[in-house]
Amino acid sequence: MIVSLRRPTDDRVHPVHREIKAPVSYLPEYLYREPLRVVRSWWRVRKLPAYAKARARWLKDLKRDPTPNRIRRFGQALVLAAELPAEVTRLHAHFLHTPASVARYCAILRGLPWSGSAHAKDIWTTPEWEKREKLAECDWLATCTRANLDHLAALAPAGRVALVYHGVDLVRFPAQRMVHSAADGSAARPVTILSVARLVEKKGTDNLLDALARLPKELHWRLVHVGGGPLKQRMQKHAQRLGIAERITWRGALAQDELLAEYRKADVFALACRIARDGDRDGLPNVLAEAQSQGLACVATRVSAIPELIRDDTGVLVSEADTVAFAAALQALITDPARRRALGDAGQARLRTEFSLDVNFERLARKFGLPAHEDRVLRTA
């Protein structure tokens, strides 16, 4: 079964969502909205043998993190512990911050083992004391980049953390041989640059716009940006100030099939990630792997785990916030279709062998103690 800490706010459903067979249960996002459910759960759970232990653990955490969020997570854990079917034998939390807190408290209450997956923001915005304690108590934790692995392994008992890349589903993003265009930035053959990113600080879209504004005026290019976010108006105004607004198409959030079409129409993929002021950062952005699955040459920043995917022979990396270097890298690829083709082909080939979803599904299945399964390993297109 799947348990969600909140109800979705987006009606958009991707094809993969329609394949989910597991029942989905929703915990109360805000305890005051379902007070009877919370009180009934507490009344049942308080009789469990481990209730005092779980409550003491939560109070210890609350003393170090006296926030409404911490109170809410214990309330959600009470509801989960009260409503969890008896046949459930393990809890697995996606994300190391609040979901792992709920799973941890519930696991204590019900006497169950728990494991988890850690990704990006949940790692870098969680205090060290909390990471250490969760890593000490969970059975195991999977994380999606080697940079994450190195950081978490230093805080955990030996062998507790495993590397499992997210991988790209090569059925949904078929790694077909790309028909590379001869676009070279001339008036007759303009280049399409694609960027897929939420409009938030860590994605560095303002730096990408600054780099584009540095390109020679005689180069002919257009940017297609996919993704919404709270900084959308600010980014659009920034593009206007830079004098490049007429070259940019803001597509907003797209369904998976629409996004795939954009990858296949583009000539270059660009992503200017950076570390946000609050420490938030990407792990290994899925969109870079998706772009490589379609044979696109990528320009990105040397942040977090991005160098694990993009190497000198499969793309171009520049230092974080170095808009001069980013512009130079873009210019070089815009004007050299042969190099774009070489980088795109090499990136696509490496992706198939090291970053496909199937390979990493099997790694995760083994962590759960599941046997190898032909249906899982034969999905690659």
DONU-788697 format. One record per residue (C-alpha): residue number from 1; chain; x negated, y negated, z. Coordinates in Angstrom, 2 decimals, padded with zeros to 5 digits. Each point is the difference from the previous one (the first is absolute). Example, Ala and Ser with C-alpha at 12.3 -4.5 7.8 and 13.67 -1.06 7.14 Angstrom:
2
  resi  chain       px       py       pz
     1      A  -012.30   004.50   007.80
     2      A  -001.37  -003.44  -000.66
This chain:
381
  resi  chain       px       py       pz
     1      A   000.00   000.00   000.00
     2      A  -001.00  -003.62  -000.52
     3      A   000.45  -002.59   002.74
     4      A  -000.19  -003.69  -000.88
     5      A  -000.58  -002.85   002.45
     6      A   002.15  -002.32  -002.10
     7      A   002.56   000.05  -002.77
     8      A  -001.09  -001.02  -003.50
     9      A   000.67  -003.53  -001.20
    10      A  -000.72   000.69  -003.68
    11      A   002.58   001.82  -002.12
    12      A  -002.64   001.01  -002.54
    13      A  -000.53   003.78  -000.09
    14      A  -002.94   001.57  -001.85
    15      A   000.36   003.41  -001.68
    16      A  -002.10   001.69   002.69
    17      A   002.49  -001.11   002.65
    18      A   002.76   001.94  -001.74
    19      A  -002.01   003.19   000.40
    20      A  -000.06  -000.19   003.80
    21      A   002.06   002.84   001.43
    22      A  -000.67  -000.60   003.71
    23      A   002.71  -001.67   002.10
    24      A  -000.82  -003.57   001.03
    25      A   000.78  -001.36   003.46
    26      A  -000.25  -003.67   000.98
    27      A  -001.05  -001.12   003.46
    28      A   001.42  -003.28   001.34
    29      A  -002.29  -002.72  -001.34
    30      A   001.12  -002.36   002.76
    31      A   001.11   001.65   003.22
    32      A   002.65  -002.62   000.82
    33      A   001.90   000.85  -003.18
    34      A   000.67   003.58   001.16
    35      A   000.01  -000.25   003.80
    36      A   002.24   003.01   000.62
    37      A  -002.19   002.24  -002.15
    38      A  -003.10  -001.14   001.86
    39      A   001.56   000.42   003.46
    40      A   001.41   003.44  -000.84
    41      A  -003.43   001.05  -001.23
    42      A  -001.71  -001.25   003.14
    43      A   002.56   001.82   002.18
    44      A  -000.82   003.28  -001.75
    45      A  -003.76  -000.46  -000.30
    46      A  -000.59  -001.12   003.60
    47      A   000.67   003.59   001.09
    48      A  -002.84   001.42  -002.11
    49      A  -003.03   001.27   001.97
    50      A  -002.39  -002.33  -001.85
    51      A   002.11  -003.16   000.32
    52      A  -002.09  -001.40   002.86
    53      A  -003.22   000.62  -001.94
    54      A   001.33  -001.69  -003.15
    55      A   001.34  -002.96   001.97
    56      A  -003.34  -000.43   001.78
    57      A  -001.85   000.08  -003.34
    58      A   002.34  -002.62  -001.42
    59      A  -000.31  -002.27   003.06
    60      A  -003.78   000.20  -000.27
    61      A   000.25  -001.06  -003.65
    62      A   002.54  -002.71   000.81
    63      A  -002.36  -001.54   002.55
    64      A  -002.64  -000.40  -002.72
    65      A   002.51  -000.94  -002.70
    66      A   002.92  -001.82   001.70
    67      A   002.08  -000.54  -003.13
    68      A   003.62   000.66  -001.05
    69      A  -001.40   002.34  -002.64
    70      A  -001.49   002.27   002.68
    71      A   003.33   000.15   001.84
    72      A   001.84   000.75  -003.25
    73      A  -002.31   002.90  -000.84
    74      A   000.61   001.75   003.30
    75      A   003.75  -000.45  -000.46
    76      A  -000.25   001.52  -003.47
    77      A  -002.03   002.89   001.42
    78      A   002.75   000.66   002.55
    79      A   002.60   000.21  -002.77
    80      A  -002.23   002.22  -002.12
    81      A  -000.73   002.33   002.91
    82      A   003.70   000.26   000.84
    83      A   001.16   000.64  -003.57
    84      A  -002.87   002.12  -001.37
    85      A   001.22   003.45  -001.09
    86      A  -001.32   002.91   002.05
    87      A  -001.59   001.65  -003.06
    88      A  -002.46  -002.88  -000.48
    89      A  -003.47   001.18   001.04
    90      A  -002.20  -002.94  -001.03
    91      A   000.18  -003.76  -000.42
    92      A  -001.98  -001.78  -002.72
    93      A  -000.26  -003.78   000.02
    94      A  -000.67  -002.02  -003.13
    95      A  -002.10  -002.99   001.12
    96      A  -002.10  -000.26   003.12
    97      A   001.67  -003.02   001.56
    98      A   003.70  -000.02   000.93
    99      A   001.08   003.31  -001.61
   100      A  -002.79   001.82   001.82
   101      A   001.07  -001.65   003.27
   102      A   003.54   001.34  -000.39
   103      A  -001.29   003.46  -000.97
   104      A  -002.48   000.04   002.89
   105      A   002.57  -000.87   002.68
   106      A   002.52   002.44  -001.48
   107      A  -002.60   002.77  -000.22
   108      A  -000.74  -000.39   003.71
   109      A   003.70   000.06   000.85
   110      A   000.72   003.11  -002.05
   111      A  -003.31   001.79   000.55
   112      A  -000.82   000.09  -003.71
   113      A  -003.26  -000.37  -001.92
   114      A  -000.29  -003.03  -002.27
   115      A  -002.17  -001.05  -002.88
   116      A  -000.13  -003.07  -002.17
   117      A  -001.12  -001.86  -003.09
   118      A  -001.84  -003.33   000.09
   119      A  -000.25  -002.37  -002.93
   120      A  -000.99  -003.67   000.18
   121      A   001.69  -002.71   002.07
   122      A   000.95   002.55   002.64
   123      A  -003.71   000.70   000.58
   124      A  -001.44  -003.48  -000.09
   125      A   002.65  -001.77   002.08
   126      A   000.25   002.65   002.74
   127      A  -002.20  -000.68   003.06
   128      A  -002.93   002.33   000.57
   129      A   001.27   001.30   003.34
   130      A   003.22   001.14  -001.63
   131      A  -001.75   001.67  -002.92
   132      A  -002.31   001.89   002.37
   133      A   002.87   001.27   002.13
   134      A   002.17   001.06  -002.92
   135      A  -002.92   001.76  -001.65
   136      A  -000.77   001.81   003.25
   137      A   003.58   001.29   000.29
   138      A   001.01   000.89  -003.57
   139      A  -000.78   003.38  -001.55
   140      A  -001.52  -001.61  -003.06
   141      A   000.20  -003.14  -002.10
   142      A  -000.25  -000.33  -003.77
   143      A  -001.23  -003.22  -001.54
   144      A  -000.17  -001.07  -003.61
   145      A  -003.49  -001.48  -000.39
   146      A  -003.55   000.81   001.06
   147      A  -000.34  -003.50   001.46
   148      A   002.98   000.75   002.25
   149      A  -001.45   003.41   000.83
   150      A  -003.33  -001.45   001.12
   151      A   001.74  -002.57   002.21
   152      A   002.47   002.40   001.61
   153      A  -002.42   002.91   000.40
   154      A  -002.20  -002.24   002.16
   155      A   002.95  -000.38   002.41
   156      A   001.22   003.61  -000.05
   157      A  -001.07   003.44   001.21
   158      A  -002.11   001.86  -002.57
   159      A   001.98   001.38  -002.93
   160      A   003.22  -001.76   000.97
   161      A   000.23  -002.24  -003.11
   162      A   000.23   001.33  -003.56
   163      A  -000.33  -001.73  -003.37
   164      A   003.02   000.48  -002.26
   165      A   000.32  -002.48  -002.87
   166      A   003.53  -001.02  -000.99
   167      A  -000.66   001.02  -003.57
   168      A   001.99  -000.84  -003.11
   169      A   002.89   002.13  -001.18
   170      A  -001.10   000.82  -003.54
   171      A   003.51   001.19  -000.81
   172      A   001.54  -003.39   000.76
   173      A  -003.06  -001.82  -001.37
   174      A  -001.06   002.36  -002.80
   175      A  -003.70  -000.39  -000.73
   176      A   000.49  -000.19  -003.73
   177      A  -002.85  -001.05  -002.19
   178      A   000.30  -003.75  -000.31
   179      A   000.21  -001.64  -003.40
   180      A  -002.45  -002.79   000.72
   181      A   000.70  -003.32  -001.64
   182      A  -002.55  -002.06  -001.88
   183      A   001.08  -003.17   001.81
   184      A  -003.02  -002.21   000.62
   185      A   001.41  -003.27   001.28
   186      A   000.07  -001.67  -003.39
   187      A   003.05  -001.91  -001.17
   188      A   000.97   002.90  -002.24
   189      A  -000.61   002.66   002.67
   190      A   000.91  -001.32   003.47
   191      A  -000.59   002.19   003.04
   192      A   002.62   000.99   002.59
   193      A  -001.23   000.16   003.60
   194      A   002.17   001.87   002.49
   195      A   000.01  -000.40   003.78
   196      A   002.30   001.98   002.28
   197      A   000.04  -001.27   003.57
   198      A   002.29  -001.21   002.73
   199      A  -000.35  -003.74   000.37
   200      A  -001.62   000.03   003.42
   201      A  -003.35  -001.33   001.21
   202      A  -002.00   003.23  -000.14
   203      A   000.72   000.49  -003.72
   204      A  -001.98  -003.13  -000.91
   205      A   002.26  -001.11  -002.84
   206      A  -001.05  -003.62   000.54
   207      A  -003.61   001.04  -000.61
   208      A   001.04   001.81  -003.16
   209      A   001.72  -003.16  -001.23
   210      A  -003.11  -002.04   000.81
   211      A  -002.11   002.44  -002.00
   212      A   002.37  -000.15  -002.97
   213      A  -000.15  -003.80   000.05
   214      A  -003.78   000.26  -000.41
   215      A   000.22   001.92  -003.28
   216      A  -001.08  -001.93  -003.11
   217      A   002.87  -001.96  -001.50
   218      A  -000.53   001.61  -003.39
   219      A   000.77   003.48   001.36
   220      A   003.53   001.19  -000.68
   221      A   001.51   002.03   002.81
   222      A   003.18   000.40   001.99
   223      A   000.55   001.39   003.50
   224      A   002.93   002.24   000.91
   225      A   000.48   000.18   003.75
   226      A   002.19   002.71   001.54
   227      A   001.09  -000.21   003.63
   228      A   001.93  -002.26   002.33
   229      A  -000.83  -001.36   003.41
   230      A   000.16  -002.98   002.34
   231      A  -002.71  -001.96  -001.85
   232      A   001.69   000.06  -003.40
   233      A   000.93  -003.69  -000.16
   234      A  -003.40  -001.02   001.34
   235      A  -001.76   002.07  -002.67
   236      A   002.18  -001.41  -002.77
   237      A  -000.71  -003.55   001.15
   238      A  -003.71   000.82   000.18
   239      A   000.08   001.19  -003.60
   240      A   001.66  -003.26  -001.02
   241      A  -002.67  -002.05   001.77
   242      A  -002.68   001.99  -001.81
   243      A   001.66  -000.63  -003.36
   244      A   000.48   003.69  -000.86
   245      A   003.68   000.49   000.89
   246      A   001.09   000.31  -003.63
   247      A  -002.33   003.00  -000.43
   248      A   001.55   001.98   002.86
   249      A   003.10   002.19   000.12
   250      A   001.25   000.80   003.51
   251      A   001.93   003.27  -000.26
   252      A   000.82   000.55   003.68
   253      A   000.49   003.52   001.36
   254      A   000.59   002.68  -002.65
   255      A   001.25   003.56  -000.04
   256      A  -002.61   002.67  -000.67
   257      A   000.90   000.52  -003.66
   258      A  -000.11  -003.76  -000.63
   259      A  -003.39  -000.22   001.70
   260      A  -001.37   002.83  -002.10
   261      A   001.02  -001.91  -003.13
   262      A  -001.95  -003.05   001.22
   263      A  -003.13   002.09   000.58
   264      A   000.23   001.31  -003.54
   265      A   000.40  -003.46  -001.53
   266      A  -002.96  -001.53   001.86
   267      A  -003.65  -000.26  -001.09
   268      A  -001.64  -000.71   003.38
   269      A   001.07   000.52   003.62
   270      A  -001.04  -002.53   002.68
   271      A   000.32   000.09   003.79
   272      A  -001.77  -002.50   002.29
   273      A   000.55   001.55   003.44
   274      A  -001.54  -001.57   003.11
   275      A   000.06   000.31   003.78
   276      A   002.80  -002.14   001.43
   277      A  -000.54  -002.35   002.90
   278      A   001.74   002.38   002.41
   279      A  -002.28   002.85  -001.08
   280      A   002.56   001.66  -002.27
   281      A  -001.42   001.51  -003.17
   282      A   000.75   002.61  -002.60
   283      A  -001.31   003.52   000.26
   284      A  -000.19   001.26  -003.55
   285      A   002.78  -001.71  -001.97
   286      A   002.12   002.55  -001.84
   287      A   000.45  -002.40  -002.90
   288      A  -003.70   000.24  -000.89
   289      A   000.29   003.77  -000.31
   290      A   003.22  -000.35  -001.99
   291      A  -001.72  -002.44  -002.37
   292      A  -002.90   002.40  -000.47
   293      A   002.42   002.84  -000.68
   294      A   001.10  -001.96  -003.06
   295      A  -003.57  -000.60  -001.18
   296      A  -000.18  -003.66   000.99
   297      A  -003.32  -001.65   000.77
   298      A   000.25  -001.59   003.45
   299      A  -001.57  -003.06   001.59
   300      A   000.27  -000.03   003.79
   301      A  -001.73  -001.15   003.17
   302      A  -002.45   001.90   002.17
   303      A   002.38   000.25   002.97
   304      A   000.72   002.94   002.29
   305      A   000.21   003.26  -001.97
   306      A   000.34  -001.42  -003.52
   307      A  -003.62   001.00  -000.83
   308      A   000.96   003.63   000.71
   309      A   002.20  -000.08  -003.10
   310      A  -001.71  -002.56  -002.22
   311      A  -003.68   000.44  -000.78
   312      A  -002.28  -001.72  -002.49
   313      A   000.85   002.57  -002.65
   314      A   003.78  -000.14   000.53
   315      A   000.72  -003.70   000.56
   316      A  -001.40  -003.32   001.21
   317      A  -000.28  -001.08   003.63
   318      A  -000.87  -003.46   001.30
   319      A  -000.41  -001.42   003.48
   320      A   003.08  -001.04   001.92
   321      A   001.12  -003.58  -000.77
   322      A  -002.75  -000.50  -002.62
   323      A   002.23  -001.54  -002.64
   324      A  -002.96  -000.90  -002.22
   325      A  -001.07   003.64  -000.22
   326      A   003.59   001.13  -000.43
   327      A   000.46  -002.39  -002.92
   328      A  -003.24   001.20  -001.59
   329      A   001.10   003.64   000.32
   330      A   003.36  -000.78  -001.57
   331      A  -001.59  -001.94  -002.83
   332      A  -002.40   002.85  -000.75
   333      A   002.84   002.52  -000.26
   334      A   002.34  -002.31  -001.89
   335      A  -002.58  -000.48  -002.74
   336      A  -001.30   003.59  -000.15
   337      A   002.69   002.56  -000.91
   338      A  -002.61   002.76  -000.37
   339      A  -001.12  -000.42   003.61
   340      A   003.62  -000.03   001.16
   341      A   000.51   003.29  -001.81
   342      A  -003.10   001.59   001.55
   343      A   000.87  -001.07   003.54
   344      A   003.64   000.98  -000.41
   345      A  -000.80   003.47  -001.32
   346      A  -002.57   000.65   002.74
   347      A   002.32  -001.19   002.75
   348      A   002.84   002.15  -001.28
   349      A  -002.20   003.11  -000.17
   350      A  -001.28  -000.41   003.57
   351      A   003.50  -000.68   001.28
   352      A   001.27   003.34  -001.33
   353      A  -002.62   002.01   001.88
   354      A  -000.30  -001.90   003.30
   355      A   003.09  -002.16   000.54
   356      A   002.94   001.95  -001.38
   357      A   002.98   000.56   002.26
   358      A  -000.17   003.77  -000.35
   359      A  -003.54   000.31   001.33
   360      A   000.84  -002.11   003.03
   361      A   003.36   001.69   000.60
   362      A  -001.88   003.24   000.51
   363      A  -002.37  -001.60   002.50
   364      A   002.95  -001.29   002.01
   365      A   001.85   003.31  -000.25
   366      A  -003.00   001.76   001.54
   367      A   000.06  -002.44   002.93
   368      A   003.60   001.05   000.64
   369      A  -001.04   003.65  -000.18
   370      A   001.89   000.63  -003.24
   371      A  -001.34   002.46  -002.60
   372      A  -001.04  -001.08  -003.48
   373      A   003.04  -000.19  -002.26
   374      A   000.03   000.31  -003.78
   375      A   002.92  -002.40  -000.34
   376      A  -002.08  -002.72   001.63
   377      A  -003.17   000.54  -002.00
   378      A   001.62   000.27  -003.44
   379      A   001.58  -003.44  -000.11
   380      A  -002.87  -001.83  -001.70
   381      A   000.86  -001.11  -003.51
